[in-house]
Amino acid sequence: MQLQVNGTTHYLDVEGDMPLLWVLRDVLNITGPKYGCGIAQCGACTVHVGGEAVRSCQLPVSDVWGDVTTIEGLAAGGTLHPVQAAWIAHQVAQCGYCQSGQIMQAIDLLARNPAPSDADIDDAMSGNLCRCATYPRIRAAIHDAAATMQEG
């Protein structure tokens, strides 16, 4: 099986029903996506497949329809994505466990809605849980990233 992850082609000898999360973490040693709940309800495992945010814990690797991007693939060339930079500026992370999934979901939101309202952000991010409850900082960081992306 062939899988494109963060711009690199990987040839894998895995069962097709293996969740993408386990392929990423256990086979490819890409640890940004986290295991949270295992039932696609918390968002810690969020990655992009074909440019769309998906929960990798419930996606069989045989069903992957496009290139996979994880948090590790965002800052290729050393430049942070505007969402990553906003996360740092707003000191969003506390424990940090959910943050890669939060960032990947936020990037998906901004790709679909470049100027989201608070309600749009709350709706799009509602499937990504943060035990530290940094939701106000997440919302502020998304607004800042949206403004930066619109300027550039």
C-alpha positions in Angstrom: 0.0 0.0 0.0 1.3 3.5 -0.9 0.5 6.5 1.3 1.7 10.1 0.8 2.3 11.8 4.2 3.6 15.3 4.6 5.0 15.2 1.1 6.8 11.9 1.4 5.6 8.7 -0.2 5.6 5.6 2.0 5.2 2.0 0.9 3.5 0.1 3.7 2.8 -3.5 4.6 -0.2 -3.0 6.8 -3.7 -4.4 6.9 -6.2 -2.1 5.1 -8.5 -1.9 8.1 -5.7 -0.5 10.3 -6.8 3.0 11.5 -4.8 5.8 9.9 -3.8 7.0 13.3 -2.0 3.8 14.1 -0.2 3.8 10.8 1.0 7.4 11.4 2.0 6.8 15.0 3.1 3.2 15.2 4.4 2.5 11.7 5.7 5.9 10.5 6.6 7.3 14.0 4.6 10.5 13.4 3.4 11.4 16.8 1.6 14.8 16.4 -1.8 13.2 16.0 -2.9 11.9 19.4 -5.1 9.1 20.5 -7.8 10.6 22.6 -11.1 8.6 22.6 -10.8 6.1 19.7 -14.3 6.9 18.5 -13.8 10.1 16.5 -15.4 12.3 19.2 -12.6 14.3 20.7 -10.6 15.5 17.7 -7.1 14.9 19.2 -6.3 12.7 16.1 -7.4 15.2 13.5 -5.2 15.3 10.4 -5.9 16.4 6.8 -6.7 14.0 4.0 -6.9 15.5 0.6 -7.0 18.9 2.3 -10.0 18.0 4.6 -9.9 17.6 8.4 -10.7 14.0 9.4 -10.5 12.0 12.5 -7.7 9.5 11.9 -8.6 7.1 14.7 -11.7 5.8 12.8 -10.4 6.1 9.2 -9.1 2.8 7.8 -5.9 3.4 5.9 -7.5 1.6 2.9 -10.1 4.4 2.7 -7.6 7.3 2.6 -8.5 9.2 -0.6 -5.7 11.8 -0.8 -2.4 13.1 0.6 -2.2 13.1 4.4 -0.9 16.2 6.3 -0.2 16.1 10.0 0.9 18.9 12.3 4.5 18.0 11.4 3.8 18.8 7.7 2.6 22.3 8.3 5.9 24.2 8.9 7.7 22.7 5.9 10.7 25.0 5.2 10.7 26.3 8.7 7.9 28.9 8.4 5.0 28.4 10.8 1.5 28.3 9.4 -0.4 31.5 10.4 -2.6 29.3 12.7 0.5 27.9 14.5 1.9 31.4 14.9 -1.4 32.7 16.3 -1.5 29.7 18.7 1.9 30.7 20.1 1.0 34.4 20.2 -2.1 33.7 22.2 -0.4 31.0 24.4 -3.3 28.6 23.6 -1.7 25.4 24.8 -1.7 24.4 28.4 -1.2 20.7 28.6 -1.0 20.7 24.7 -2.4 17.2 24.2 -5.3 18.3 22.0 -3.5 21.1 20.3 -2.4 19.4 17.1 -6.0 18.4 16.4 -7.3 21.8 17.3 -4.8 23.5 14.9 -5.6 21.1 12.0 -9.3 21.7 12.5 -8.8 25.4 12.6 -6.9 25.4 9.4 -9.7 23.4 7.8 -12.2 26.0 9.0 -10.2 28.9 7.6 -9.8 27.2 4.3 -13.6 27.0 4.0 -14.5 30.2 5.8 -11.7 32.9 5.7 -13.6 35.3 8.0 -15.5 33.2 10.6 -17.7 34.7 13.3 -17.5 33.5 16.9 -20.5 31.2 16.1 -18.8 29.8 13.0 -15.7 29.0 15.1 -17.6 27.5 17.9 -19.5 25.3 15.5 -16.5 24.2 13.5 -14.4 23.5 16.6 -17.1 21.9 18.7 -15.9 18.4 17.8 -12.4 19.2 19.2 -12.3 18.9 23.0 -9.8 20.6 25.3 -9.7 19.4 28.8 -7.8 22.6 29.8 -10.7 24.7 28.4 -8.6 27.1 26.4 -11.6 27.8 24.1 -11.5 31.6 24.4 -7.8 31.6 23.5 -8.5 29.2 20.6 -11.2 31.5 19.3 -8.9 34.6 19.6 -6.1 32.8 17.8 -8.4 31.7 14.9 -9.6 35.3 14.5 -5.9 36.5 14.4 -4.9 33.9 12.0 -7.8 34.7 9.7 -6.8 38.4 9.7 -3.2 37.5 9.0 -4.2 35.2 6.2 -6.5 37.8 4.6 -3.6 40.4 4.7 -1.2 38.0 3.0 
